[in-house]
Amino acid sequence: LQKTEDIQQLTDRMFEYSLVYEPPQTPVFTSIPLRYLYLTLAEHLDFLRLAGFQTSETIASLSGQINGDETSLKRLFQNLFSNILKYGDKSGIVTLQFSLEQDSFRITISNAIKPDHSGIESNRIGLKSAEKIAAIHHGALTFCQTKENLFIVNVKFPLVKTSTT
């Protein structure tokens, strides 16, 4: 199991480097309902709970859709949640918020950071990869670390405009 995990981490790292530093691949965009994005993220939250984290969700609405490439969006969320597993403090609550704005949809994820994660190597390649994936989707990914030792990620995507005929 440890060897399998090591190989998984190595292939993940190779993929992330190639996504950040290689010429972009052409994504295959389809209409993706917000409900599908929520279900994908809910699976990650379930996994966090199994790993001993406490979670909280706030869902404003799941009506609407975005144009996206399912594979790369899954990769974006995988990167964010693997960071929580690696750097997150299980004594804090991982929060997930969905909110609709005028023409966009926002996902906010926050988690407490382990008090001492200095021994864990980070070059932020996963976050760089996630930023690039968001940009490919005409969206944006921003992140910050607060004085209270919280890590907050915001991912924003434009909503598909629906015609009213």
Secondary structure, DSSP 8 states (H G I E B T S, - for coil): -HHHHHHHHHHHHHHHHHHHHS-------EEEEHHHHHHHHHHHHHHHHHTT-EEEEEE-----EEEE-HHHHHHHHHHHHHHHHHHB-TTSEEEEEEEE-SSEEEEEEEEEB-S--TTS----HHHHHHHHHHHHTT-EEEEEE-TTSEEEEEEEEE-------
